[in-house]
Amino acid sequence: MTPSARIQAAIDLLDAIIASARDGGPAADTLIARYFKERRYAGSRDRRAVRDHVYDAIRRVAERPETGREAMIGLALEWPEVAALFDGSAHAPLPIEPGEVGAAAGVVPSWLQPLLAAPVEQAALLGRAPVDLRVNRLKAVPADVAPLLPDAAPIVGLADGLRLPEGSPIEQHAAWKDGRVEVQDAGSQWISAACGAQPGMTVVDLCAGAGGKTLALAAAMRGQGTLIAADTIRSRLARLEPRAERAGATFIETLLMDQSHEARGLAALNGRADVVLVDAPCSGTGTWRRNPEARWRLTPARLARLVAEQARILDFAAPLLAPGGVLLYATCALTDREGRDQVEAFLTRHAGWAAEPIDLPVGRPHGAGLLLTPGHDGSDGFYFARLKRGA
Ligand SMILES: C[S@@+](CC[C@H](N)C(=O)[O-])C[C@H]1O[C@@H](n2cnc3c(N)ncnc32)[C@H](O)[C@@H]1O
């Protein structure tokens, strides 16, 4: 592909990503993978260059643009070397017309700005994420793994955490292949640690997805006790199985629940859990470093639906706790409606519950919980709170 043809390919892909964000379709990464599967003539350098153009354009624009060309022209108006590639040659974009406007630059969509928690450093929300690892205590100890990864640095507050530079190809390393390390953002590791899961406990990961945090809980429990990974989406839970196998966490039980009838599937656990983790479905505003096009998907109506669903999940989670048990509520969202206000509303609805302080050397107290941000903590953004059921 010529450099100009790569720009046109990025424009075509951006058109597909914009439509998908509007209509609730697949993520940008999936669309990029599909695009190149159908275009075998593109070599690895072409793929990398097109992908970089696409993500540079997405990162630059807060509000969903109308077209891929508008997004790319926005980039071109700032980068002359990109503008020069709008040259009208074969497979290239047509030259930029005088007065043709590009998408405006921005970090946070304007409707969302007032809803973000006040301490959030908005400019840092689109930084580059490092590769954070968790040494899997079911298979290894940090002292054995760290020397195998000379570029790795420790992470504050995480005895099992290691940080590699952005883009490190850890999935080709033997320590990843045989399950001695897991890739897991530091924020997710701090949240898993804040659950306080111990060997022998009964622990429920109620929104387990593909089990990133379930595996951290399994390691904290040293493989002993009852650990249930529940979710309403079968394909997500199915992805946990091979991961658990690789991690040597074979004691995990999975529970597929019926959306809207979750309490029925959970009835046998009522009053029995020592820890319930609710890692709720959310706006994902804390993960824009990895999914910058998530900004183009979120709407006020979708946010309202998420807030209602989080409250409903918290309400069917609460009865599972034994007296003195801990409900750890977490979201990778930085809006107060999903974090601080959601927790406050839970405490108002549920008598006999109280928020506990979280003993971690990171984050900032915000309402009854803790706020983690890329700007302050170098992790993805999260809000989480430890809610204790009275004895
Ligand atoms: C933020 S993701 C969880 C990520 C996961 N805990 C991890 O660390 O990899 C939220 C999960 O909640 C699940 N979910 C959505 N609605 C749910 C419900 N009503 N009950 C339980 N899980 C639900 C979604 O399928 C999704 O897997």
PDBQT file of the ligand as one rigid body, heavy atoms in Angstrom, charges set to zero:
ROOT
HETATM    1  C1  LIG A 401     -16.845  -4.461  33.901  1.00  0.00    +0.000 C 
HETATM    2  S1  LIG A 401     -17.337  -5.989  33.242  1.00  0.00    +0.000 S 
HETATM    3  C2  LIG A 401     -16.569  -7.150  34.295  1.00  0.00    +0.000 C 
HETATM    4  C3  LIG A 401     -15.094  -7.335  34.092  1.00  0.00    +0.000 C 
HETATM    5  C4  LIG A 401     -14.519  -8.456  34.919  1.00  0.00    +0.000 C 
HETATM    6  N1  LIG A 401     -14.911  -8.413  36.300  1.00  0.00    +0.000 N 
HETATM    7  C5  LIG A 401     -12.997  -8.477  34.844  1.00  0.00    +0.000 C 
HETATM    8  O1  LIG A 401     -12.313  -8.100  35.795  1.00  0.00    +0.000 OA
HETATM    9  O2  LIG A 401     -12.492  -8.874  33.803  1.00  0.00    +0.000 OA
HETATM   10  C6  LIG A 401     -19.012  -6.098  33.718  1.00  0.00    +0.000 C 
HETATM   11  C7  LIG A 401     -19.655  -7.449  33.540  1.00  0.00    +0.000 C 
HETATM   12  O3  LIG A 401     -20.974  -7.386  34.073  1.00  0.00    +0.000 OA
HETATM   13  C8  LIG A 401     -21.748  -8.288  33.366  1.00  0.00    +0.000 C 
HETATM   14  N2  LIG A 401     -23.167  -8.010  33.639  1.00  0.00    +0.000 N 
HETATM   15  C9  LIG A 401     -24.006  -7.170  33.006  1.00  0.00    +0.000 A 
HETATM   16  N3  LIG A 401     -25.234  -7.220  33.574  1.00  0.00    +0.000 NA
HETATM   17  C10 LIG A 401     -25.148  -8.094  34.593  1.00  0.00    +0.000 A 
HETATM   18  C11 LIG A 401     -26.089  -8.583  35.559  1.00  0.00    +0.000 A 
HETATM   19  N4  LIG A 401     -27.338  -8.162  35.564  1.00  0.00    +0.000 N 
HETATM   20  N5  LIG A 401     -25.665  -9.485  36.446  1.00  0.00    +0.000 NA
HETATM   21  C12 LIG A 401     -24.373  -9.927  36.433  1.00  0.00    +0.000 A 
HETATM   22  N6  LIG A 401     -23.446  -9.508  35.539  1.00  0.00    +0.000 NA
HETATM   23  C13 LIG A 401     -23.837  -8.604  34.633  1.00  0.00    +0.000 A 
HETATM   24  C14 LIG A 401     -21.317  -8.096  31.937  1.00  0.00    +0.000 C 
HETATM   25  O4  LIG A 401     -21.666  -9.214  31.144  1.00  0.00    +0.000 OA
HETATM   26  C15 LIG A 401     -19.807  -7.927  32.092  1.00  0.00    +0.000 C 
HETATM   27  O5  LIG A 401     -19.146  -9.131  31.929  1.00  0.00    +0.000 OA
ENDROOT
TORSDOF 0
